[in-house]
Amino acid sequence: MDNQLADGILPLIIVDRSAAKPLYRQLYDGYRAAIIRGDLRPGQCVPSSRALAVELRISRIPVLNAYAQLVAEGYLESRVGAGTFVSSSLPDQRMPYESRTAGTIPAGSAPRPVARRVLLLPREEVVPWRGRWGPFGVHQPALDQFPLEVWSRLVLRHCRSPRVTALLQLDPLGSEEFRNAIGAYLGTARGVRCDTQQIMIISGSQQGFEITARVLLDAGSPVWVEEPGYLLAQRVLQLAGCRLIPVPVDNEGMDVAAGIKLCRKARAAYVVPSHQYPLGATMSASRRLQLLEWAQQSGSWIIEDDYDSEYRYESMPIASLQGLDSQSRVIYIGTFSKVLFPSLRIGYMVIPPDLVNHFIRVRRTMDLATPNLYQAVLTDFMREGHFARHLRRMRLVYGERRAALVDSIRKEFGSILEVHGAEAGMHLAVTLPKGFSDREIAVRAARDKLWLWPLSPYYLGDATRQGFILGFGSTALAEMPSAVRQMKSMLMAD
């Protein structure tokens, strides 16, 4: 419905009672200019003549005259019983207005400085496969399987009867009830050892990386990152001015010995031990213990990203690295965005006890707290058993889709493609033989709505491998064989 605001939107109009120009003409000119500039858009409701007269403290007569002229010229239109709106079909006459696209600079502009840290980030690249739904979109869950009716009922419950304390709450750690529910879940399902006061609710794992970087890292701090690794975590570290040390990943996860040779005194290590992104390796027990020993001996921190460890298909879920940490060196970060839906933007951190106050101070400075509504909804979603049931159901759904994808790849490609990380999560990776360009193939595939995420951009160094990250969460079981055949046709055409 167009009439979203009962009294309409009031543009910035200056009324000068001492001016020679009549009041109705001032109102007419102000509205006409606002419409042509685009400040008021087609279909927007404008204030009633009575409301505008009260707002401007003038007689209603000049308002009625101005509105009548604007309606007569086609700038406004009246709808019986609804109000007055900006017309959807404007006259051809336009006032000159300079429209600018992103990236353009006004002619003759003075210097336009930005912070040095922004220039540390690589230029943002527009790619056709990001955020797409369908085969083989990455980070896309099976939304058709989400218990939407249950979720909607819980949202409605908390919208209809919000508690006053929830409306006033600005705890930088988050809702205590929600943290209790998360703590119980993490202790049982992930082997995390923590007290409720160590848990901080965050707006997705990205914010967790940002807060952690602000608390623990300085400009120039060397940080181990996985090679290849998760780009958005790397961007946060780059924005903090850190010096990234790419540490190679093999089928046992991050090569800790290689990291020590590259930079023994790194301030921190960012790792994804349960299902490495993008290659999907699970860090072996020996590597985990070696990493913890290194952190203790060098006085370093470990940032553990545990983004989709709930889904494992050939064994029980792997316990967290944090659960093995006896020296409180691990900052554990998890999210609900992968297992429920991406736009939820709710995550959590488990912070070493002696660092909690530091994290609270930084969090309070950044954005005070996470909005309470979805915390309350998720608390009920977990306590009433819906979360556990959803995970059990989705393990079966994703397990079937993952098996169909692996079988189709082997049937169509044989040994041409090497499959990585199919044991867990919602994606796997395949690597290509020499002579292929994953980016070129991905661009071509996107024209046919096949979302092949190239692997090569996830390498910081020159020793890149060509391949694809294939999400299977949003690809229906029946579509998997044909999607793989479509991928094969793209490769054969290269």
Secondary structure, 3 states (H helix, E strand, C coil): CCCCCCCCCCCCCCCCCCCCCCHHHHHHHHHHHHHHHCCCCCCCEECCHHHHHHHHCCCHHHHHHHHHHHHHCCCEEEECCCEEEECCCCCCCCCCCCCCCCCCCCCCCCCCCCCHHHHCCCCCCCCCCCCCCCCECCCCCCHHHCCHHHHHHHHHHHHHCCCHHHHHCCCCCCCHHHHHHHHHHHHHHHCCCCCHHHEEEECCHHHHHHHHHHHHCCCCCEEEEEECCCHHHHHHHHHCCCEEEEEEEECCEECHHHHHHHCCCCCEEEECCCCCCCCCCCCCHHHHHHHHHHHHHHCCEEEEEECCCCCECCCCCCCCCHHHCCCCCEEEEEECCCCCCHHHCCEEEECCHHHHHHHHHHHHHHCCCCCCHHHHHHHHHHHCCHHHHHHHHHHHHHHHHHHHHHHHHHHHHCCCCEEECCCECCEEEEECCCCCCHHHHHHHHHCCCCCCEECHHHCCCCCCCCEEEEECCCCCHHHHHHHHHHHHHHHHCC
